[in-house]
Amino acid sequence: MAESQPDKIGWFIRLKAAFCRICPLCCLARRRPDSALARRIRVVQAHCPFCHAHVKVQRARASAGKT
């Protein structure tokens, strides 16, 4: 249930999410989501631990903002 509680996300998950935020490929894919590069990156994101951490942190921040 760590996704619903932002303070329960550990420092290691936050560190991996920070790496995803500065990854040049991920930044390009987020900036231009309809590009061919972004479509290829989405396939890689399904297996990337850094991208998973980024999604987990973003969901936690979104759920914390709703309450």
C-alpha positions in Angstrom: 0.0 0.0 0.0 3.0 2.3 -0.4 1.4 4.0 -3.5 -1.3 5.6 -1.4 1.0 6.8 1.4 3.8 9.2 0.1 5.8 9.2 3.3 6.0 5.4 3.1 8.0 5.5 -0.1 11.6 4.9 0.8 14.7 6.9 -0.1 15.9 4.2 -2.6 12.7 4.4 -4.6 12.9 8.2 -4.6 16.5 8.0 -5.7 15.6 5.8 -8.7 12.7 8.2 -9.5 15.2 11.1 -9.5 17.4 9.3 -12.0 14.4 8.8 -14.3 13.6 12.5 -14.1 17.1 13.4 -15.4 17.4 10.5 -17.9 17.8 12.1 -21.4 15.7 9.4 -23.1 12.9 9.6 -20.6 12.9 13.5 -20.7 12.6 13.4 -24.5 9.8 10.8 -24.4 7.9 13.0 -21.8 8.5 16.1 -23.8 7.3 14.6 -27.1 4.9 11.7 -26.3 3.7 11.2 -29.9 7.2 10.8 -31.4 8.7 7.5 -32.7 11.3 7.7 -29.9 8.6 7.9 -27.3 6.9 4.9 -28.6 10.1 2.9 -28.5 10.9 4.2 -25.0 7.4 3.0 -23.7 8.5 -0.5 -24.6 11.6 -0.1 -22.5 9.7 1.6 -19.7 7.8 -1.6 -19.1 11.0 -3.2 -17.8 12.9 -0.2 -16.4 13.1 -0.1 -12.5 13.8 3.7 -12.7 10.6 4.3 -14.7 8.6 2.2 -12.3 9.9 4.2 -9.4 9.0 7.5 -11.2 5.5 6.3 -11.8 5.1 5.2 -8.1 6.3 8.5 -6.8 4.0 10.5 -9.2 1.0 8.4 -8.2 1.8 9.0 -4.5 2.1 12.7 -5.0 -1.2 12.8 -7.0 -3.0 10.9 -4.3 -1.6 13.1 -1.6 -2.8 16.2 -3.4 -6.4 14.8 -3.6 -6.7 14.4 0.1 
